[in-house]
Amino acid sequence: MNRVKMTTSRDRQGADEARRNAPLRSRLVVALVVLLSSFAYSQTTQPATRFATLDILVDPQGKPLGAYQIEFRATRGDVKLVGVEGGASEAYRKAPYYDPKALQQSRIVIAAYSTDSSLPTTKTRVARLHVQIRGAEAPEYELKLVVAGDADAKPIEAKASYERDGED
Amino acid sequence: MSEDPHIPDELSRALKGAFPGVDVPERIDRAVLTGARAHLLKRRWKPLVGVAAAVALVGGIAFVTLRTHESPRQMAIETAPLRVTILDALSAARRGDASAADQIAKRAVTLEGLP
C-alpha cells in the first residue's frame, strides 16, 4: 500500500516538473521560429549583387583614331562602376583617363589619346568598364561620344557603342 | 660722457650749453635728452623705412611682371576653359608637352561641372 503511494507521489513530482518546464520549452520554440524566420527574411530581402564588364567600342570610320572622349552612364538599375581597363588595340592598351571619383558612381567620362604611328581605323575596343549591379532590375546604359579626333587632333566623325561582355 | 648711451657726448654738451647760466633742473634736462633721443631714433629709422618701401615697390613690380610673363604653356593651362577635351590634350602631346597633355586630359574627364 505504502509502495503504491510512493509511486504516485513520484509521478506527481514528475508531472509538476514537466508543468514547470513547459513555458520554458515553448519560449525556446518561439525564439527558434523567430530566429529562423528572420534569417529567411534576410535571405530573401538581400539584393543579389553581381559584376559585369562592358566593352566600349569606337568606330573612326576609316580615319586614324588619335583620341576619343566618351561619357557613359547607367540610366536604370543599381549600377556602380568599379574598374576601368584599357582597350584591345596597341594604341589604347593603357587604361584611359577617368576621374577616380566616378568609381562607386553610375557615371563616368573616359578619354584617351595616342601619338602612336599606327592608330586603329576600324571599329575597335578602346576600353572596358567593370560594373557592380545590385538587385534584380536589368540595367540600362547610355553612351555619348563627346569627341573623337584624328592623329592631328582634328575632330572626326566616329561612332561609339558598347557591348555587354558578360556577367560574373 | 653722456648719461644716455644713445646720445652722443657732443649733443649732450650742446644741450647743456643751450641754456648757459641757467640751472636747468635735472628733470627738464632728462626730458630734453629723451626728446633728442627720440628724434635721433627717428632719424636713424627713417632711411630704413625708405629702403623697405623701395624694396617692396621693386618686389611688387617684379612679381606683377613675372606673373604676366609666365610661360605660354602655364598660361594656356591656367586660362583654359573648364571643359577642355581630349583633343586639347592630344594637341599638347603633339607639341611635345607631355606634362600639359596629362593635365589637360585629367581636366577633360573630371566630373565637376558636368551638367
Interface residues (C-beta under 8 A of the other chain):
Chain A: G66 A67 Y68 Q69 E71 P96 Y97 Y98 D99 K101 A102 Q105 R107 I108 V109 I110 A111 A112 Y113 T115 V146 V147 G149 D152 A153 K154 P155
Chain B: T85 I86 L87 D88 A89 L90 S91 A93 R94 A101 A105 K106 A108 V109 T110 L111 E112 L114
